């Protein structure tokens, strides 16, 4: 058993893919926030809309799964 996962190229590649995944997720989330007819942040935080919070959480997990599968 070796330490191939400790090589700088492997660590750099993992960090690069992690940053790309976070950026793609953030862009997708911003696009979805813009196409919804109301302010997601205002509805969830200010009006305490729990149902919308659960929908946004499920949508976020879905986007994360898609991005992770595309990177993998």
C-alpha positions in Angstrom: 0.0 0.0 0.0 1.5 3.2 -1.1 1.0 6.9 -0.5 0.0 7.8 -4.1 -2.8 10.0 -2.7 -0.2 12.3 -1.0 1.4 13.4 -4.2 1.0 17.1 -4.9 -0.6 16.5 -8.3 -3.4 14.4 -6.7 -4.0 16.9 -3.9 -4.0 19.8 -6.4 -6.4 18.0 -8.7 -8.8 17.2 -5.8 -8.8 20.9 -4.7 -9.3 22.1 -8.2 -12.3 19.8 -8.7 -13.7 20.8 -5.4 -13.5 24.5 -6.3 -15.0 23.8 -9.7 -17.9 21.9 -8.1 -18.6 24.7 -5.6 -18.5 27.3 -8.4 -20.9 25.3 -10.6 -23.2 24.7 -7.7 -23.2 28.4 -6.8 -23.9 29.5 -10.4 -26.8 27.0 -10.7 -28.2 28.2 -7.4 -28.0 31.8 -8.5 -29.8 31.0 -11.8 -32.6 29.2 -10.0 -32.9 32.1 -7.6 -33.2 34.5 -10.5 -35.9 32.5 -12.4 -38.1 32.1 -9.4 -40.9 34.7 -9.2 -40.0 35.8 -5.6 -37.0 36.4 -3.4 -35.9 33.1 -2.0 -33.8 34.6 0.8 -36.6 36.9 1.9 -39.2 34.1 1.9 -37.0 31.7 3.8 -35.3 34.0 6.4 -37.6 36.9 6.9 -41.0 35.2 6.5 -39.8 31.8 7.9 -41.3 29.8 5.1 -40.3 26.3 6.1 -41.9 24.6 3.1 -39.9 26.7 0.7 -36.7 26.1 2.8 -37.2 22.3 2.4 -37.8 22.6 -1.3 -34.6 24.7 -1.7 -32.7 22.3 0.4 -33.8 19.4 -1.8 -33.0 21.3 -4.9 -29.5 22.1 -3.5 -28.9 18.5 -2.8 -30.0 17.5 -6.3 -27.7 20.0 -7.8 -24.8 18.8 -5.6 -25.4 15.2 -6.6 -25.4 16.1 -10.3 -22.2 18.2 -10.0 -20.5 15.4 -8.1 -21.5 12.8 -10.6 -20.3 15.0 -13.5 -16.9 15.5 -11.8 -16.5 11.9 -10.8 
